[in-house]
Amino acid sequence: MSTTSATSTLIEQLNWRYATKKMNGQKVSAETIDQILETIRLTATSYGLQPFTVLVIENPELKAKIQAAAYGQTQTVDCSHLLVFCGWNTVTAQHIDNYIQDIATQRNAPLEALEGFKGYIAGNVLPLDDNTKKIWIDKQIYIALGTALIAAAAAQVDATPMEGFVPAQVDEILGLAAQGLHSTVMLPLGYRDAAGDYLTGAKKVRRASDKFFKFL
Ligand SMILES: Cc1cc2nc3c(=O)[nH]c(=O)nc-3n(C[C@H](O)[C@H](O)[C@H](O)COP(=O)(O)O)c2cc1C
């Protein structure tokens, strides 16, 4: 496929996707879920640090509890898999050490050669105050969320980016504090209930290109 036609296909897929309000409970195959997860794992992050964890929830009881913490939004229970993107609560010197060790192992590079990079990350990230660090960590998650939305659309899987939940309640339900995590954003994956969802087929509302882009 040429680049142009691959991009046209992608634009069609992005027009097909929408933030699905009602899903039909049908399961997404394990193979397709694995592929979407792999695109999340491949997402770019600042320094490559990946300061978050993605929970993949199929358990109906857990989903029901999360629905209650998400203002009753039904896609949390009617989806096939509910992804909860969880930011690390902090980044420590140990996290950076682990990452540098991964680079050394996976690229077969000597640790000494990575000392400068390690010091650079540590010098930039460790001094940040807790709130600034949290905002920085959560920004990385939104890049992964975007990747997942595109990957789901390409696989003809419906998805709903969701911030409409009470993070403290979801953290409690999933025992996140004990894992050094906090919930940031959720992504139910499944299939639309085309007859039951008032937004199926609704025209996309986007600002016109000439009001959105400025060419300098
Ligand atoms: C970060 C984020 C949080 C969102 N939270 C919710 C949510 O809690 N529930 C929901 O139904 N839609 C949610 N949306 C979906 C948006 O309303 C939707 O993406 C927007 O209206 C554009 O429509 P489209 O995605 O269907 O093209 C969220 C979207 C984003 C990007």
The ligand as an SDF file (V2000), in Angstrom:
LIG
                    3D

 31 33  0  0  0  0  0  0  0  0999 V2000
   -9.6240   12.7340   27.4480 C   0  0  0  0  0  0  0  0  0  0  0  0
  -11.0260   12.4450   27.0190 C   0  0  0  0  0  0  0  0  0  0  0  0
  -11.9910   12.1500   27.9690 C   0  0  0  0  0  0  0  0  0  0  0  0
  -13.2900   11.8160   27.5720 C   0  0  0  0  0  0  0  0  0  0  0  0
  -14.2110   11.3890   28.5140 N   0  0  0  0  0  0  0  0  0  0  0  0
  -15.3940   10.8750   28.0760 C   0  0  0  0  0  0  0  0  0  0  0  0
  -16.2740   10.2180   28.9810 C   0  0  0  0  0  0  0  0  0  0  0  0
  -16.0370   10.0980   30.1760 O   0  0  0  0  0  0  0  0  0  0  0  0
  -17.4160    9.7000   28.4760 N   0  0  0  0  0  0  0  0  0  0  0  0
  -17.7410    9.7740   27.1500 C   0  0  0  0  0  0  0  0  0  0  0  0
  -18.7860    9.2620   26.7570 O   0  0  0  0  0  0  0  0  0  0  0  0
  -16.9260   10.3930   26.2790 N   0  0  0  0  0  0  0  0  0  0  0  0
  -15.7610   10.9170   26.7060 C   0  0  0  0  0  0  0  0  0  0  0  0
  -14.8910   11.4950   25.7980 N   0  0  0  0  0  0  0  0  0  0  0  0
  -15.2660   11.5040   24.3690 C   0  0  0  0  0  0  0  0  0  0  0  0
  -15.3960   12.9090   23.7660 C   0  0  0  0  0  0  0  0  0  0  0  0
  -16.5690   13.5130   24.2010 O   0  0  0  0  0  0  0  0  0  0  0  0
  -15.3510   12.7310   22.2290 C   0  0  0  0  0  0  0  0  0  0  0  0
  -14.0990   12.1920   21.8760 O   0  0  0  0  0  0  0  0  0  0  0  0
  -15.5630   14.0660   21.5130 C   0  0  0  0  0  0  0  0  0  0  0  0
  -16.8720   14.5190   21.7040 O   0  0  0  0  0  0  0  0  0  0  0  0
  -15.3040   13.9200   20.0210 C   0  0  0  0  0  0  0  0  0  0  0  0
  -16.1640   12.9740   19.4400 O   0  0  0  0  0  0  0  0  0  0  0  0
  -15.6400   11.6180   18.7590 P   0  0  0  0  0  0  0  0  0  0  0  0
  -14.5060   11.0920   19.5900 O   0  0  0  0  0  0  0  0  0  0  0  0
  -16.8420   10.7260   18.8130 O   0  0  0  0  0  0  0  0  0  0  0  0
  -15.2150   11.9560   17.3790 O   0  0  0  0  0  0  0  0  0  0  0  0
  -13.6240   11.8530   26.1950 C   0  0  0  0  0  0  0  0  0  0  0  0
  -12.6340   12.1810   25.2520 C   0  0  0  0  0  0  0  0  0  0  0  0
  -11.3480   12.4480   25.6480 C   0  0  0  0  0  0  0  0  0  0  0  0
  -10.3020   12.7050   24.5940 C   0  0  0  0  0  0  0  0  0  0  0  0
  1  2  1  0
  2  3  1  0
  2 30  2  0
  3  4  2  0
  4  5  1  0
  4 28  1  0
  5  6  2  0
  6  7  1  0
  6 13  1  0
  7  8  2  0
  7  9  1  0
  9 10  1  0
 10 11  2  0
 10 12  1  0
 12 13  2  0
 13 14  1  0
 14 15  1  0
 14 28  1  0
 15 16  1  0
 16 17  1  0
 16 18  1  0
 18 19  1  0
 18 20  1  0
 20 21  1  0
 20 22  1  0
 22 23  1  0
 23 24  1  0
 24 25  2  0
 24 26  1  0
 24 27  1  0
 28 29  2  0
 29 30  1  0
 30 31  1  0
M  END
$$$$
